[in-house]
Amino acid sequence: MRDAIADTGALVALLDRSDEHHKWAVECFKTLRAPVTTCEAVLAESWHLLGWALPARATLAKLYLRGVLSVHFDFGQQAGAIWRLLEK
């Protein structure tokens, strides 16, 4: 198990079964230690991109409410990991 930061693309892929990266996201999230860090903007953007997929939106909310996703995000504290992700 490892710590992680989730961006919009990863969350949408996890929750949208029609996403081309869905299987990858499911397998990837199985290796992560909860809580997975994210931010408010990612949750809002994911909600928007999931559109009318009400079950996916409900699951996003459940992941947050159950503590699987955490919004205790401090850019300064996470800066190294974020810049490494952006370089990929």
C-alpha positions as CSV (number, residue, x, y, z in Angstrom):
1,M,0.0,0.0,0.0
2,R,1.2,3.5,-0.8
3,D,0.1,7.1,-0.3
4,A,-1.2,9.0,-3.3
5,I,-2.6,12.2,-4.7
6,A,-5.7,11.8,-6.9
7,D,-6.4,14.1,-9.8
8,T,-9.6,14.5,-11.8
9,G,-8.6,12.1,-14.5
10,A,-7.9,9.3,-12.1
11,L,-11.1,9.8,-10.2
12,V,-13.3,10.0,-13.4
13,A,-11.6,6.9,-14.8
14,L,-12.2,5.1,-11.6
15,L,-15.9,6.0,-11.4
16,D,-16.8,6.0,-15.1
17,R,-16.9,2.4,-16.5
18,S,-16.9,3.7,-20.0
19,D,-13.7,5.6,-19.6
20,E,-10.8,4.0,-21.5
21,H,-8.6,4.0,-18.4
22,H,-11.2,2.5,-16.1
23,K,-9.6,-0.9,-15.6
24,W,-6.2,0.7,-15.0
25,A,-7.7,3.1,-12.4
26,V,-9.5,0.3,-10.6
27,E,-6.3,-1.7,-10.3
28,C,-4.2,1.3,-9.4
29,F,-6.6,2.4,-6.6
30,K,-6.4,-1.2,-5.1
31,T,-2.8,-0.5,-4.3
32,L,-3.3,2.8,-2.5
33,R,-3.6,3.5,1.2
34,A,-6.6,5.5,2.3
35,P,-7.1,8.3,2.6
36,V,-6.1,9.4,-0.9
37,T,-5.3,13.1,-0.9
38,T,-7.1,15.4,-3.3
39,C,-8.5,18.9,-3.3
40,E,-11.8,20.7,-3.6
41,A,-11.2,21.7,-7.2
42,V,-10.7,18.0,-8.2
43,L,-13.9,16.9,-6.5
44,A,-15.8,19.7,-8.2
45,E,-14.4,19.0,-11.6
46,S,-14.9,15.3,-11.2
47,W,-18.5,15.9,-10.2
48,H,-19.0,18.0,-13.3
49,L,-17.3,15.6,-15.7
50,L,-19.4,12.7,-14.4
51,G,-22.4,14.6,-15.7
52,W,-25.6,12.6,-15.6
53,A,-23.9,9.5,-14.3
54,L,-25.7,9.7,-11.0
55,P,-24.4,6.4,-9.6
56,A,-20.8,7.5,-10.3
57,R,-21.5,10.9,-8.6
58,A,-23.0,9.1,-5.6
59,T,-19.9,6.9,-5.4
60,L,-17.7,10.0,-5.5
61,A,-19.6,11.4,-2.5
62,K,-19.4,8.1,-0.6
63,L,-15.6,7.9,-1.2
64,Y,-15.3,11.3,0.4
65,L,-17.8,10.7,3.3
66,R,-16.2,7.4,4.1
67,G,-12.7,8.9,4.3
68,V,-11.3,7.2,1.3
69,L,-10.7,10.6,-0.2
70,S,-9.2,13.4,1.9
71,V,-9.2,17.1,1.1
72,H,-6.5,18.0,3.7
73,F,-4.4,19.3,0.9
74,D,-1.5,21.7,1.4
75,F,0.3,22.5,-1.8
76,G,3.5,23.5,0.0
77,Q,3.6,20.1,1.7
78,Q,2.7,18.2,-1.4
79,A,4.7,20.3,-3.9
80,G,7.5,17.7,-4.6
81,A,5.0,15.0,-5.4
82,I,2.9,17.3,-7.5
83,W,5.8,18.5,-9.6
84,R,6.9,14.9,-10.1
85,L,3.5,13.9,-11.3
86,L,3.3,16.9,-13.7
87,E,6.6,15.9,-15.3
88,K,5.1,12.5,-16.3
